[in-house]
Amino acid sequence: MVLFLSISVALIVLAVLGVRRISRLPSRYERKPRQATPWLALDQGIDPSESNDTNS
């Protein structure tokens, strides 16, 4: 009986840790990029051709 309870508690702890770990994963993908790419600059209303010196 004690063995069954200890195994059950261990499984519950592992399940809780697994759910906790999975719930943290989406925050990685929601980070903003460090440097705006030309496509993201257009989304923000910035014209990337104005800051490009090769068009002079």
Backbone hydrogen bonds in HBPLUS format (Angstrom, degrees):
<---DONOR---> <-ACCEPTOR-->    atom                        ^
c    i                          cat <-CA-CA->   ^        H-A-AA   ^      H-
h    n   atom  resd res      DA  || num        DHA   H-A  angle D-A-AA Bond
n    s   type  num  typ     dist DA aas  dist angle  dist       angle   num
A0005-LEU N   A0001-MET O   3.06 MM   4  6.35 156.8  2.11 146.8 152.6     1
A0006-SER N   A0002-VAL O   2.95 MM   4  6.17 159.4  2.00 150.6 156.0     2
A0007-ILE N   A0003-LEU O   2.98 MM   4  6.16 156.9  2.03 149.0 155.2     3
A0008-SER N   A0004-PHE O   2.96 MM   4  6.10 154.8  2.02 143.7 151.2     4
A0009-VAL N   A0005-LEU O   2.91 MM   4  6.11 159.3  1.96 149.1 154.2     5
A0010-ALA N   A0006-SER O   3.01 MM   4  6.12 157.5  2.06 141.0 147.5     6
A0011-LEU N   A0007-ILE O   2.95 MM   4  6.17 157.0  2.01 148.2 154.0     7
A0012-ILE N   A0008-SER O   2.99 MM   4  6.20 155.1  2.05 147.0 153.8     8
A0013-VAL N   A0009-VAL O   2.95 MM   4  6.17 160.3  1.99 151.5 156.6     9
A0014-LEU N   A0010-ALA O   2.99 MM   4  6.21 161.6  2.02 148.5 153.4    10
A0015-ALA N   A0011-LEU O   2.94 MM   4  6.11 153.4  2.01 144.1 151.6    11
A0016-VAL N   A0012-ILE O   2.94 MM   4  6.18 159.0  1.98 150.4 155.7    12
A0017-LEU N   A0013-VAL O   2.97 MM   4  6.20 163.1  2.00 152.5 157.0    13
A0018-GLY N   A0014-LEU O   2.92 MM   4  6.05 152.3  2.00 143.9 151.8    14
A0019-VAL N   A0015-ALA O   2.96 MM   4  6.19 161.8  1.99 151.3 155.3    15
A0020-ARG N   A0016-VAL O   2.97 MM   4  6.11 157.0  2.02 146.3 153.3    16
A0021-ARG N   A0017-LEU O   2.95 MM   4  6.10 153.3  2.02 143.5 150.4    17
A0022-ILE N   A0018-GLY O   2.98 MM   4  6.19 158.9  2.03 148.2 153.8    18
A0023-SER N   A0019-VAL O   2.95 MM   4  6.06 152.3  2.02 146.5 153.9    19
A0024-ARG N   A0021-ARG O   3.29 MM   3  5.41 143.7  2.43  98.5 108.3    20
A0025-LEU N   A0022-ILE O   3.26 MM   3  5.42 144.5  2.39 102.6 111.9    21
A0027-SER N   A0024-ARG O   3.35 MM   3  6.07 149.6  2.44 120.0 126.7    22
A0028-ARG N   A0025-LEU O   3.08 MM   3  5.94 156.9  2.14 129.4 134.0    23
A0029-TYR N   A0026-PRO O   3.08 MM   3  5.47 129.6  2.34 107.9 119.6    24
A0041-ALA N   A0037-THR O   2.82 MM   4  6.05 152.0  1.89 156.7 166.2    25
A0042-LEU N   A0038-PRO O   3.08 MM   4  6.27 151.4  2.16 141.5 147.4    26
A0043-ASP N   A0039-TRP O   3.29 MM   4  6.62 149.0  2.40 138.5 146.3    27
A0044-GLN N   A0040-LEU O   3.10 MM   4  6.40 136.1  2.30 139.9 151.4    28
A0044-GLN N   A0041-ALA O   3.07 MM   3  5.06 128.5  2.35  94.4 108.2    29
A0046-ILE N   A0041-ALA O   2.81 MM   5  4.98 158.2  1.85 154.4 147.1    30
A0045-GLY N   A0042-LEU O   3.14 MM   3  5.06 161.4  2.17 102.3 107.4    31
A0050-GLU N   A0047-ASP O   3.23 MM   3  5.79 150.9  2.31 113.7 120.8    32
